[in-house]
Each structure stands twice: as structure tokens, then as C-alpha cells.
Amino acid sequence: MYKLGLVINPFAGIGGRVGLKGSDGEQIRAKALQLGAQKLAMQKTQNCLIQCQELSSKFKIYTVAGDMGESVCKQLGIEHQVIYQPLQPSTDEDTKQAVLELQKYNLDLLLFAGGDGTARNIFEVYDEHQVVLGIPAGVKIHSGVYAISAEAAGLLTKQLIQGEMLSLVSADVVDIDEQAFREGVVKAKKYGYLQIPASLQYMQAVKNGNQEVEDLVLQDIAAEVIESMDDDTYYVIGSGTTCAEIMHQLDLENTLLGTDIVYQQQLIQSDAIEKDLLELLANNSKVQIILTVIGGQGHVLGRGNHQVSPEVVRKCGWNNIQLIATKTKLEGLQGRPLMVDTGDLQLDHQLAGTKKVITGYRDFVLYPVGLSSSAGLSG
């Protein structure tokens, strides 16, 4: 079941039609309502979710009470769970608190409706592992985290629910000074980035299947992993040729069919077994595991890397396990999800969803992860 978070800023956009050029602040909202402004964010969220309504059996929404999400779900008859009760009327703090609560549910995607102010609220409490997507509903839409329309946000979400492979990109969070804007001056400021899904555009070089090009892609993947390595973190490098390229670029010996441990870009232990990994996790707070796709069915756990046992996965945490693969290999799965078959069905269910996969240098995709069992595939 795809887990979708939903937060609506019900006041987003109310200042636009009455000429207030924004909706930030209680006084502006009160003035807008006094001038007869209507709340539009809920309708735009409906327009988004209608695109996914035919797939309602495949996803569940975790949301906020009342106009911040619950009401729209009820109107559309979509299964949902309320996890936060806002104040009446709701405030920016309610948005932040709701997002903090939602992120505890391991969401596959967090949808939010609003404008640049809402995007800033999200950014302030953002978990770097959380993928988000904005439904444009505000007066100010300068941030790159929003789809071009509510309907476009819905179609993109539908693609994710269906398990289509989408790129993961960093998008700007930008806001302007509303008071200055009302005086005819645009003062825009970039606050940071959020991770969003985007329509996947394959590189022509990757699609032609030339072996020399594939080798270059492996080098790019290795470069991305190595550049992101921290000196205070231990890295468990899994089996397979894609992982072997990382060791090759580090000029370290590699156990092609085993697991190696690297610290500060030096080999600490070759061919580590489950016991070694559990000891590593018990003695160190920062450990990451690098795995690639093994076997023709797209397994990432349970084929060729049994050292990474259910207990190892639990102690390390799914967020600390990085997946790497070429887009050619992923495309070869023909839409089938990556497989987890740890031998612990409860854990396999917890891991199912979507996962960021490193596919090149500064290049990532979101890809579905499923279970090897038929029950998991049909769910």
C-alpha cells in the first residue's frame, strides 16, 4: 500500500482575488475574508487527487483534521487516517507540527497544497529523506517544488502510485517579501532545497546499451558515492559489479561476491559476515550500507548479500541503506519493482514502497520496492 501524506494550507491563495498579493499573516487573512475572499486550496487539492482516484485501493492518505486534509479525503471517499488536530483557525505552526508528525509514518510522498510560504514551512521541518510535491494553490509560486498545476501534481502522484520510475531532483524553495511586493518591489530569497519527483528523462547515451557507455555510467555512480562519503561514517560495500566499481575507484581490494567495510576511504575488513556487520553497528553510530540490484528479478536484499540480514537491516535503518544501479538495469526490469526477500516477511512489508536509487553522478531516480511473495506483488 502506497503511503501518501497530505497537508493543505486552507488559507493559501485567499489574498489573490482581492488584490492583497499574498496570504501570509493573520491580519492579511482576516482582511481577505472580510473582502469576500474564498478558500481555493481545498478545491485545488481535490483537482489533484481526482487524478489518482481510480487507484484508491492502492494507496492510503495520512493527513490533518478538517480543512487541512481530512475534509477533501471525505469528499472524495479516499481511505485516510488523521494524525494531527490543528488549531481553529489553523496557523503556520500547525503546518510544521503536522509535517513533523506525518514524517513518522515513513511516507512514500508528502503532498502539500499552498504557496511559497507553505513551502518555507515544509522546508523548516523537512527530513532530508522525505520526498515532497507541492500542489500550487497560493498567490506566490516562485519555488520549484510545485507542479505546474494541481492536475499535473495529481498525474505525477499517479505515476508514483503505479510504480513508474521517476527522477528525484532538488528544487528551490524561494519566497518574496510580501510587504515589499505590495509596494511594487520584488525581493526574492532562496531558503534551500526540497527533494521532489520529476518526470524521468533518460540520457540517450545510457539507452544505447553500448558497453563503453555503461562503464562510464558505473564510474559516475562510483564518483557520486565516493564524493558523498563522510570521514566519520563506516561504509559497508555490498556485492556485485556496480559496487565493485566503488572499490576500484578507491583503489581498494574488493570481494566481488562478498561484503567489504570501508572507513575514511580505506579498507577496514574484507568479506565481512553478518556477525561482523552486527558488531560494527553495535560499536558505531554512523554506518551506511551500499547495495545494488542482484539477479535477473531485481533483488536488492536476499540474493547474493545474505550478510545484510534482517537484524542488520533493522539496526542500520532503511534510510542508511543506499541503492545504486544503472538506468539501463532498472529499465530492463520493465516496470517490475525492486525485490526484497530477507526471510523476515514483516520486515519485507516495512521496506516496500519507493526508494531513492543512485543512477549516476548527481543523478537519482525514485523506484518502487516490492516483495518477492505474490501477496506483496498483488498488494
RAPEHU-V387738 format. One record per residue. N is the residue number from 1. RES is the residue in three letters. SS is DSSP state (@ for helix, = for strand, . for the rest). Layout:
# RAPEHU-V387738
{{N RES SS} {N RES SS}}
This chain:
# RAPEHU-V387738
{{1 MET .} {2 TYR =} {3 LYS =} {4 LEU =} {5 GLY =} {6 LEU =} {7 VAL =} {8 ILE =} {9 ASN .} {10 PRO .} {11 PHE .} {12 ALA .} {13 GLY .} {14 ILE .} {15 GLY .} {16 GLY .} {17 ARG .} {18 VAL .} {19 GLY .} {20 LEU .} {21 LYS .} {22 GLY .} {23 SER .} {24 ASP .} {25 GLY .} {26 GLU @} {27 GLN @} {28 ILE @} {29 ARG @} {30 ALA @} {31 LYS @} {32 ALA @} {33 LEU @} {34 GLN @} {35 LEU .} {36 GLY .} {37 ALA .} {38 GLN .} {39 LYS .} {40 LEU .} {41 ALA @} {42 MET @} {43 GLN @} {44 LYS @} {45 THR @} {46 GLN @} {47 ASN @} {48 CYS @} {49 LEU @} {50 ILE @} {51 GLN .} {52 CYS .} {53 GLN @} {54 GLU @} {55 LEU @} {56 SER @} {57 SER @} {58 LYS @} {59 PHE =} {60 LYS =} {61 ILE =} {62 TYR =} {63 THR =} {64 VAL =} {65 ALA .} {66 GLY @} {67 ASP @} {68 MET @} {69 GLY .} {70 GLU @} {71 SER @} {72 VAL @} {73 CYS @} {74 LYS @} {75 GLN @} {76 LEU @} {77 GLY .} {78 ILE .} {79 GLU .} {80 HIS =} {81 GLN =} {82 VAL =} {83 ILE =} {84 TYR =} {85 GLN .} {86 PRO .} {87 LEU .} {88 GLN .} {89 PRO .} {90 SER .} {91 THR .} {92 ASP @} {93 GLU @} {94 ASP @} {95 THR @} {96 LYS @} {97 GLN @} {98 ALA @} {99 VAL @} {100 LEU @} {101 GLU @} {102 LEU @} {103 GLN @} {104 LYS @} {105 TYR @} {106 ASN .} {107 LEU .} {108 ASP .} {109 LEU =} {110 LEU =} {111 LEU =} {112 PHE =} {113 ALA =} {114 GLY =} {115 GLY .} {116 ASP @} {117 GLY @} {118 THR @} {119 ALA @} {120 ARG @} {121 ASN @} {122 ILE @} {123 PHE @} {124 GLU @} {125 VAL .} {126 TYR .} {127 ASP .} {128 GLU .} {129 HIS .} {130 GLN .} {131 VAL .} {132 VAL =} {133 LEU =} {134 GLY =} {135 ILE =} {136 PRO =} {137 ALA .} {138 GLY .} {139 VAL .} {140 LYS .} {141 ILE .} {142 HIS .} {143 SER .} {144 GLY .} {145 VAL .} {146 TYR =} {147 ALA .} {148 ILE .} {149 SER .} {150 ALA @} {151 GLU @} {152 ALA @} {153 ALA @} {154 GLY @} {155 LEU @} {156 LEU @} {157 THR @} {158 LYS @} {159 GLN @} {160 LEU @} {161 ILE @} {162 GLN .} {163 GLY .} {164 GLU .} {165 MET .} {166 LEU =} {167 SER =} {168 LEU =} {169 VAL =} {170 SER =} {171 ALA =} {172 ASP =} {173 VAL =} {174 VAL =} {175 ASP =} {176 ILE =} {177 ASP .} {178 GLU @} {179 GLN @} {180 ALA @} {181 PHE @} {182 ARG @} {183 GLU .} {184 GLY .} {185 VAL .} {186 VAL .} {187 LYS .} {188 ALA =} {189 LYS =} {190 LYS =} {191 TYR =} {192 GLY =} {193 TYR =} {194 LEU =} {195 GLN =} {196 ILE =} {197 PRO =} {198 ALA =} {199 SER .} {200 LEU .} {201 GLN .} {202 TYR .} {203 MET .} {204 GLN @} {205 ALA @} {206 VAL @} {207 LYS @} {208 ASN .} {209 GLY .} {210 ASN .} {211 GLN @} {212 GLU @} {213 VAL @} {214 GLU @} {215 ASP @} {216 LEU @} {217 VAL @} {218 LEU @} {219 GLN @} {220 ASP @} {221 ILE @} {222 ALA @} {223 ALA @} {224 GLU @} {225 VAL @} {226 ILE @} {227 GLU @} {228 SER .} {229 MET .} {230 ASP .} {231 ASP .} {232 ASP .} {233 THR .} {234 TYR =} {235 TYR =} {236 VAL =} {237 ILE =} {238 GLY .} {239 SER .} {240 GLY .} {241 THR @} {242 THR @} {243 CYS @} {244 ALA @} {245 GLU @} {246 ILE @} {247 MET @} {248 HIS @} {249 GLN @} {250 LEU .} {251 ASP .} {252 LEU .} {253 GLU .} {254 ASN .} {255 THR .} {256 LEU .} {257 LEU .} {258 GLY .} {259 THR .} {260 ASP =} {261 ILE =} {262 VAL =} {263 TYR =} {264 GLN .} {265 GLN .} {266 GLN =} {267 LEU =} {268 ILE =} {269 GLN =} {270 SER .} {271 ASP .} {272 ALA .} {273 ILE .} {274 GLU @} {275 LYS @} {276 ASP @} {277 LEU @} {278 LEU @} {279 GLU @} {280 LEU @} {281 LEU @} {282 ALA @} {283 ASN @} {284 ASN .} {285 SER .} {286 LYS .} {287 VAL =} {288 GLN =} {289 ILE =} {290 ILE =} {291 LEU =} {292 THR =} {293 VAL .} {294 ILE =} {295 GLY .} {296 GLY .} {297 GLN .} {298 GLY .} {299 HIS =} {300 VAL =} {301 LEU =} {302 GLY .} {303 ARG .} {304 GLY .} {305 ASN .} {306 HIS .} {307 GLN .} {308 VAL .} {309 SER .} {310 PRO @} {311 GLU @} {312 VAL @} {313 VAL @} {314 ARG @} {315 LYS @} {316 CYS @} {317 GLY .} {318 TRP @} {319 ASN @} {320 ASN @} {321 ILE =} {322 GLN =} {323 LEU =} {324 ILE =} {325 ALA .} {326 THR .} {327 LYS @} {328 THR @} {329 LYS @} {330 LEU @} {331 GLU @} {332 GLY .} {333 LEU .} {334 GLN .} {335 GLY .} {336 ARG .} {337 PRO .} {338 LEU =} {339 MET =} {340 VAL =} {341 ASP .} {342 THR .} {343 GLY .} {344 ASP .} {345 LEU @} {346 GLN @} {347 LEU @} {348 ASP @} {349 HIS @} {350 GLN @} {351 LEU @} {352 ALA .} {353 GLY =} {354 THR =} {355 LYS =} {356 LYS =} {357 VAL =} {358 ILE =} {359 THR =} {360 GLY =} {361 TYR .} {362 ARG .} {363 ASP =} {364 PHE =} {365 VAL =} {366 LEU =} {367 TYR =} {368 PRO =} {369 VAL =} {370 GLY =} {371 LEU =} {372 SER .} {373 SER .} {374 SER @} {375 ALA @} {376 GLY @} {377 LEU @} {378 SER @} {379 GLY .}}
